[in-house]
Each structure stands twice: as C-alpha cells, then as structure tokens.
Amino acid sequence: QVHSGRLHNGLCLVRPPGNLATASSGAGCCIFNNVAIGAATLKKLGYKRIMIVDIDVHAAAGTSQIFEADPSVLVCSLHQGSPTFYPQNTGKAWAKKTGSEHMGVGEGHGFNVNVS
C-alpha cells in the first residue's frame, strides 16, 4: 500500500536479516543479506530514503559495508559485539577494520551508525 501511494510510510520486520553477508560473499550463518536485497529493491522502485535498524548480538557488518557509501540508506546497527557469541567478535572485527567511529564513506558518511 505504500508503493501504490495509499500510505506514506512502511515498516518491515524481517527475519533472518542476513546482516553478516556482504555483496560478494556469505559470512557467519548468513548466505544472502535479505535486508540489503530488500533495500536495493526499494531503491530500484524509486524510494529515496530507506532506514535499516538492525538489533542483534552481532554488528550488521555486511549490511553496513554494502551501504557505507550510499546516502539514501541509513544503516543503524545496535549490537553487543561480545566475543562469546558465534561468529565471534563481529562487532570488534568491523570496528577494527573501519575504525571505532566509522560512519560511512564519501557521500555515505553519517549514514552508517554502529552502537555497541
């Protein structure tokens, strides 16, 4: 109903999100990044602003990487980043790779938020 114009906003609750999978490979228990596929589909349909809120034990490292340069998709990852959960240290690995204050790159800077 949002796409037809009858409603102005929408919310999708998606499981499994596939948040660890990148554009080129699976990771952890994720083969496909279902949330990223959905967001990319919405972009192709003409949606200009998309927000992904990922609440998980793990950082949404794959989703964050896919959209880190894209200002039309706000990725907010709320995660624990504990070394006791499989796959281990995903939050720490993402922070180590990108820097603890990573907020996106280029035009996407400020549209990638990681909170642990």
N, C-alpha and C positions, 0 to 999 in steps of 0.2 A: 504494500500500500504506500510505502514511502516512494518507491520508484514511479508509481503512477501519479504521484503528486497529491494523493488524498491525505497523507500525513507528511509532516515536515521533518521528523526525526525518527530514528530507529535504534534498536539495541539488539545485539545478538549475543547470546550466551553460548559459547562453543566449547565442546569437549570432544576429543582431545585437541588442544590448540596446535600442537606440533612445534612449540616455541623454540626448541633447540635446533631444528633443521634449518640449514641455510638454503640459499637459492641453488647451490650446486651439490649439496650432499646432506644425507641424514646425519643425526647426532643423537647420542643417548638412546632413548626409546622412540625417537621421532623419525619417521621416514619422510613425511611431507609436512610442510608448515601450512596447516589448514587455514589459520588466521591470515597469513600473508597471501595465500591464494584468494581468499575472500576479499581482502582489501584491494588486491590487484584487480579483481573482477569489478569491484565497485568503481575503481578509477577508470576502467575501460567503459563503464556505463555513464561516466561523466561526473561522478561525485568529486567535489573539490576538496573537502575536508573530511578526514577519517581519523578516528581516535581508537587506538588499541590499548586497553588496560589489561595487563597480564598479572594475575595474582597467583604466585606459585612459590614452591620451595626454591626452585631454580630461577636464575635470571633468564629472561627471554632473549638469550644471546643471538639465536638465529633470526628472530623477528627484528631485533634491534639492528643487526647487521644488514638485513635486506633493505630496511627503510632509513638507514642512518644519513643518507644524503637527500632524502625526499621531504620537502617542507609540507607536502599535502597529507602526510600520515604522521600523526603524533603517536609515538610508542612510549607508554609508561609501564615499566616493569617493576613490580613490587615483589621482592624476593628475599628469602632468608640467606642464601649463599653459604649454607653450612657444609663443612667437609664430611658430615656423617650421612649424607643422602646421595643416592646414585642418580645420575653421574656426579661424581664428587667435584666440588669446587667450581661449579659452572659460573656462579657469580664472581668468584675471585679470579677465575681464568679470564672472563670477559673484562673485568676491571684491569687486570694485568696487561691484557692485550691492548686496551684502548686508553688506559689511564683512569684513575678513580673518579674523575669528573667528566667523563665522556658524555657529551650531549648531542652527538651527531657531527656530521662533517659538511663543509661547504654550505649550500643553501639549506641543508637539513639541520644545521646547528641550532640547538634549542628545541628540537622536535624529537629528541630521544632522551628520556628521563629514566634513570636507574636508581631505585631506592632499596637499600637492604638494611 
